């Protein structure tokens, strides 16, 4: 056997083995503190839990067909949000991949 050279301050997390119904996105990935895998970025349903520096919120699509996806909605309970927050498309590349396949979308219809 070899010598264990792991840093005691590092924790290696393993990814999930399959696509989840709901996804996960985090601001900490932009800071390069964590990497979110494709199964969480591309969930079966167009719903993502979003982790910011201080709390969680939710991002979701309003449509049930690939052709109709034109916007995403964002909800943040902690911000005492009083108005609807919509994000117009184009979608980020990883979301476009998620919605591009009709077979992938067919599995999402049960979510809506």
C-alpha positions as a Python dict, from the first residue, in 0.01 Angstrom:
ca = {
    (1, 'X'): (0, 0, 0),
    (2, 'X'): (96, 358, -48),
    (3, 'X'): (122, 637, 200),
    (4, 'X'): (-200, 834, 260),
    (5, 'X'): (-128, 1185, 133),
    (6, 'X'): (-477, 1331, 180),
    (7, 'X'): (-505, 1678, 326),
    (8, 'X'): (-696, 1664, 655),
    (9, 'X'): (-886, 1980, 557),
    (10, 'X'): (-1026, 1831, 235),
    (11, 'X'): (-1342, 1626, 208),
    (12, 'X'): (-1405, 1443, -117),
    (13, 'X'): (-1774, 1400, -192),
    (14, 'X'): (-1907, 1153, -445),
    (15, 'X'): (-2178, 1237, -694),
    (16, 'X'): (-2526, 1094, -703),
    (17, 'X'): (-2571, 776, -911),
    (18, 'X'): (-2872, 890, -1119),
    (19, 'X'): (-3075, 1189, -1228),
    (20, 'X'): (-3289, 1338, -948),
    (21, 'X'): (-3646, 1470, -985),
    (22, 'X'): (-3529, 1811, -852),
    (23, 'X'): (-3194, 1974, -921),
    (24, 'X'): (-2943, 2171, -719),
    (25, 'X'): (-2736, 2479, -805),
    (26, 'X'): (-2502, 2676, -581),
    (27, 'X'): (-2318, 3005, -588),
    (28, 'X'): (-2027, 2824, -422),
    (29, 'X'): (-1951, 2651, -752),
    (30, 'X'): (-1864, 2991, -901),
    (31, 'X'): (-1621, 3040, -611),
    (32, 'X'): (-1476, 2695, -692),
    (33, 'X'): (-1556, 2567, -342),
    (34, 'X'): (-1776, 2286, -470),
    (35, 'X'): (-1863, 2121, -801),
    (36, 'X'): (-2224, 2026, -872),
    (37, 'X'): (-2257, 1723, -1099),
    (38, 'X'): (-2459, 1692, -1417),
    (39, 'X'): (-2733, 1480, -1255),
    (40, 'X'): (-2814, 1766, -1016),
    (41, 'X'): (-2776, 2038, -1279),
    (42, 'X'): (-3006, 1848, -1516),
    (43, 'X'): (-3295, 1713, -1307),
    (44, 'X'): (-3595, 1520, -1436),
    (45, 'X'): (-3822, 1815, -1351),
    (46, 'X'): (-3731, 2175, -1438),
    (47, 'X'): (-3695, 2270, -1069),
    (48, 'X'): (-3372, 2363, -890),
    (49, 'X'): (-3296, 2434, -525),
    (50, 'X'): (-3048, 2723, -527),
    (51, 'X'): (-2792, 2764, -249),
    (52, 'X'): (-2659, 3116, -198),
    (53, 'X'): (-2416, 3238, 68),
    (54, 'X'): (-2681, 3255, 339),
    (55, 'X'): (-2990, 3053, 245),
    (56, 'X'): (-3178, 2845, -11),
    (57, 'X'): (-3427, 2953, -277),
    (58, 'X'): (-3595, 2786, -576),
    (59, 'X'): (-3576, 2830, -954),
    (60, 'X'): (-3829, 2664, -1184),
    (61, 'X'): (-3957, 2662, -1543),
    (62, 'X'): (-4317, 2749, -1616),
    (63, 'X'): (-4375, 2532, -1920),
    (64, 'X'): (-4444, 2166, -1982),
    (65, 'X'): (-4313, 2150, -2339),
    (66, 'X'): (-3964, 2210, -2470),
    (67, 'X'): (-4084, 2458, -2732),
    (68, 'X'): (-4266, 2670, -2474),
    (69, 'X'): (-3978, 2722, -2231),
    (70, 'X'): (-3916, 3094, -2252),
    (71, 'X'): (-3858, 3192, -1893),
    (72, 'X'): (-3759, 3075, -1549),
    (73, 'X'): (-3911, 3188, -1220),
    (74, 'X'): (-3717, 3252, -901),
    (75, 'X'): (-3863, 3245, -551),
    (76, 'X'): (-3684, 3354, -235),
    (77, 'X'): (-3892, 3337, 85),
    (78, 'X'): (-3619, 3490, 302),
    (79, 'X'): (-3608, 3803, 86),
    (80, 'X'): (-3978, 3860, 161),
    (81, 'X'): (-4034, 3866, -213),
    (82, 'X'): (-4350, 4056, -298),
    (83, 'X'): (-4328, 4045, -677),
    (84, 'X'): (-4277, 3766, -925),
    (85, 'X'): (-3917, 3734, -1044),
    (86, 'X'): (-3883, 3608, -1402),
    (87, 'X'): (-3568, 3540, -1599),
    (88, 'X'): (-3602, 3564, -1975),
    (89, 'X'): (-3407, 3319, -2184),
    (90, 'X'): (-3166, 3221, -2343),
    (91, 'X'): (-3103, 2946, -2095),
    (92, 'X'): (-2750, 2864, -1973),
    (93, 'X'): (-2584, 2589, -2177),
    (94, 'X'): (-2627, 2317, -1915),
    (95, 'X'): (-3002, 2383, -1905),
    (96, 'X'): (-3027, 2384, -2284),
    (97, 'X'): (-2871, 2036, -2286),
    (98, 'X'): (-3123, 1930, -2025),
    (99, 'X'): (-3423, 2043, -2230),
    (100, 'X'): (-3293, 1961, -2578),
    (101, 'X'): (-3387, 1594, -2586),
    (102, 'X'): (-3753, 1505, -2633),
    (103, 'X'): (-3687, 1173, -2455),
    (104, 'X'): (-3545, 1361, -2158),
    (105, 'X'): (-3845, 1594, -2159),
    (106, 'X'): (-4089, 1303, -2169),
    (107, 'X'): (-3960, 1189, -1829),
    (108, 'X'): (-4027, 1541, -1694),
    (109, 'X'): (-4396, 1551, -1794),
    (110, 'X'): (-4486, 1348, -1486),
    (111, 'X'): (-4348, 1631, -1272),
    (112, 'X'): (-4584, 1894, -1404),
}
